[in-house]
Amino acid sequence: MRWYNKGVLLNIADNVEYGSEIVYPGETPIDNSGESEGVYRLFKGWDMSTGYITGNIDVHAIFSEVNINDTK
């Protein structure tokens, strides 16, 4: 099981028991790549559930986006 943020590996969980749940143990992922242009991305969650593990999976952070230039 591997967790990623924007292609960067955040954490690896080895020896996860089949059918078990696993929770990401690290800090909340961030994406501040667009802030200088007024685009803010807030962590929304992961792209798949980690509540019932049945094999090796890669999980990616997803973000909701707000462009403050669009709110004027």
Secondary structure, 3 states (H helix, E strand, C coil): CEEEECCEEEEECCCCCCCCCCCCCCCCCCECCCHHHCEEEEEEEECCCCCCCCCCCEEEEEEEEEEHHHHC
